[in-house]
């Protein structure tokens, strides 16, 4: 009984101390003035600038979502209804942008469309001018493109999985009644797909609504979202009460969106005849279908071009292609700015990620075992443990600054504040990876071992660990990749001696000179490589496609 209580209380205590308490501290700070403590909210609602930030955040997220749907739905159709060589690899590549750290995505667009990017370099060669021919940095255009690039895999994954398993009998019945392909799609297929489309659209909207790194790096201060405004109020203006009030407003919006998402997901659970995807994918193709597939594949490669451009710019110098920027990471030319060498920055990210992974695995595994216990509270506990996923990293970092700046928990100046913040963001991924395996574990295996006299500990070691080992490895890889790429909370919490790779990339971008830009590109490429290798490992060790998101 003691071990059982410890298993339950351990992750709950971690969540209460390091997540709920900072949120309560934000709430207390935001209600800190006036007779009713509403002065910060009155100031926000009476200031046209902050009202404009809220309105801008909403409509840019709406347009980003529409553009993402336009980009993602044709690719979802490609994977749902066609078989072609390399389909598995291409489907894996569609997920790559989503798992990339936001700072890497921003760097990819700078490498592709920036003043010294591939596109502008090529246009300058054509027109014989050194001035950039395409000026999209610090504009809404590049923000929309980056959001669509970052989130379109959500649409592809959710819609294609649903679309691939729709029974073809619906379309066949419509065809027998004389409906053409367009009418069949509009009146039969599309209504069946709408729950999946709406689910993916709401998720894309939430991610665009809480966007930070993309807007901060690519947009500039004139296009600040609520997330960026919270960061500026905290770091630049030191107006913590107003920042807290704005964070509360953002939390309310986010929870409303996720509530709508849960309702839409419930609608998508309406029973519909589904069949194996192998029987739905087309085997015979007309010339038009082949051209469509080729066109969509070419479009997919264009979508992935920012990541390819990032690699190309990282190895490009004025004298041609070389590894100069990567070699410079082993020097300390920027040491006066960071107070440590670039390789020390890389080491900081690695050691913080390892520590965060260890905590995330311990908390996430314990929480997963608590959730799978039979009982009505399992769904409530599941939702409770997943709360860190719906709170932005900037808000979480701000909560840490407010809550842990005095005894008994004073983490100011400690590297532990970064590790704890990273583990909070990472452990929900461990839970989502483990839960399908734990729920699918045959109960008779443990019962048989217990009948034969095995203690619960021996059952866990010899029965359960071999079954969940691959899921544990996937969860650990997810947690490591999330920690390596975490940017929002780190930018608020990090000290100079604890600078991580994403923070170093952002600060290098703010320094003049080709050498600083080159090091930022090299660091971004290394970070992209680490995350990509982690994703390959996830796909390699995932058990029968369970543990997906």
Buried (B, 14 or more C-beta within 10 A) or exposed (E): EEEEEEBBEBBBEBBEBBBBBBBBBBBEBBBBBEEEBBBBBEBBEEEEEBEEBBEBBBEBBBBBBBBBBEBBBBBBBBBBBBEBEEBEEBBEBBBBBBBBBBBBBBBBBBBBBBBBBBBBBEBBEEEEEEEBBBBBBBBBBBBBBBBBBBBBBBBBBBBBBBBBBBBBEBBEEBBEEEBEEEEBBEEBBEEBBBBBBBBBBBBBBBBBBBBBBBBBBBBBEEBBBBBBBBBBBBBEEEBBBBBBBBBBBBBEBBEEBBEBBEEBBEEBEEEEEEEEBEEBBBEEBEEEEEEBBEEBBEBBEEBBBBBBBBBBBBBBBEEEEEEBBBEBBEEBBBEEBBEBBBEBBBEBBBEBBBBBBBBBBBBBBBBBBBBBEEEEEBEEBBEBBBBBBBBBBBBBBBBBBBBBEEEEBEBEEBBBBBBBBBBBBBBBBBBBBBBBBBEEBEEEEBEEBBEEEBEEEEBBEEBBEEBBEBBBBBBBBBBBBBBBBBBBBBBBBBEEEBBBBBBBBBBBBEEEEEBBBBBBBBBBBBBBEBBBEBBEBBBEBBBEEBBEB
